[in-house]
Amino acid sequence: MHKIKLVPDKPFYNNCDITVFDVTEGREKKRCKITVEYAQVDVKQLQEEGRDYEGAVKYYEEWIYAVVRHYIADDWECSGGLEEIMDIVKEHIQPYFQEA
């Protein structure tokens, strides 16, 4: 199992780029970069699927895990950065659930 560190770039109003580092052997090796999109249209799609705020947060966390797993072709555990990314996601999607 790989140990992965996630490093978010400066978030935009509708997305955030995340750099994925493999730190399994004690050295940082850049593996890929992914983009989490949380624009109103993205959140509306989750709402149409019947997801509430907590369901949407869970969706984003599972999505991040699945996308990183796809790129590194193995299971992984986070050694840092996921909480910071999820805080960014929560901050940006929460207003869309207050409107509903």
HELIX and SHEET records of a PDB file:
HELIX    1   1 GLN A   40  GLU A   48  1                                   9    
HELIX    2   2 TYR A   53  ILE A   72  1                                  20    
HELIX    3   3 LEU A   82  GLU A   99  1                                  18    
SHEET    1   A 4 LYS A  29  GLU A  37  0                                        
SHEET    2   A 4 ASN A  15  ASP A  22 -1                                        
SHEET    3   A 4 HIS A   2  PRO A   8 -1                                        
SHEET    4   A 4 TRP A  76  GLY A  80  1                                        
END                                                                             
